């Protein structure tokens, strides 16, 4: 055989989902868009949708184009109460991962989570 197969079942190390890189992308976007922002119930739906879209685009452009991305953004009013959030999924622990970041100011909190699942 002269040629070699180019089909890879696993990403090479340089193309694996890197939570630290993704977390930094998320942190930059969230801080840039929410610093100094007050909680406005009428704006939360569109704001969380646009944040999720922006995060997804930035992560895709960071070199994770072989990954299916799921971005979840939760924005709530800061009232001194606790919030618990959990997720469950079935994935390949060798290739798939997630990253999250929490932003809080005196008016609101924002939790952004990015799940990356490798396309086989």
Buried (B, 14 or more C-beta within 10 A) or exposed (E): EEEEEEEEEEBEEEBBBBBEBBBBBBBEBBEEBBEEBEBEEEEBEEBBEEBBEBBBBBBEEBEBEBBEBBBBBBBBEEEEEEEEEEEEEEEEEEBBBBBBBEBEBEBBBBBBBBBBBBEE
